[in-house]
Amino acid sequence: MAESKARLPRTREDRRKEEEFNALELWKPKTEIGKKVKAGEITDIKEVIESGKRILESEIIDTLLPNLQTDFINIGQAKGKFGGGKRRIFRQTQKKTREGNKPVFTVMSVVGNGDGYFGVGTGTSKETLPSREKAVRKAKLNLMQIARGCGSWECTCGEPHTVPFEVKGKCGSVEVKLMPAPRGTGLVVDDEIKKLCRLAGIKDLWSKTKGQSRQKINFVKAFIKAMQRTTKVKADNPLIKRGSIV
């Protein structure tokens, strides 16, 4: 009976975790931060981000945030009648050459731990799998910390469940305004932006958008610029006194 249990087939998630563990064991860091993380001198991701130095090795994030989750943004669209194809994560473009059409696939990935840290990255390749891997790696290298709080005047719970104050972001023609919502409201945002909010640890949020919001790449970049402003406001701002910031 014990032998039959030991021979149970492993799931794809188990194989992925095993591969990541083996990759970290064989990892030979080349940067100063990577060597300190490998040696155990740095054990907190906050220390790395506050140092102001760029993260050039994705293994640093894998070591300091082992519970990181991954998701993909639907930036492409499958072929369909009258442009009604289903949305998908791959955006395919083609280049005309003498040899024929050369397709290129672009993927946008988002990673986060659900507790104030998330990152977004894009990957481009001639095949689908390498583009996904590049997007995940770049998302880890672009990891950022955001400030959360209880900024709604309708809520006084004091827990970090929404943005601490109203913030705006713009990219291209897309402009996003994020407003703090009381606890229990949920995410009143676009379906693709919900993926970023969940991985960043935002549970309640109101939003207002202008421009071509169907262009998801610009939409996501505008959202990122808005979230970055949560950590750039000075501590003596009166808006912050509405709720605690984490």
Order of alpha helices (4+ residues) and beta strands (2+ residues): alpha-alpha-alpha-alpha-alpha-beta-beta-beta-beta-beta-beta-alpha-beta-beta-beta-beta-alpha-beta-alpha
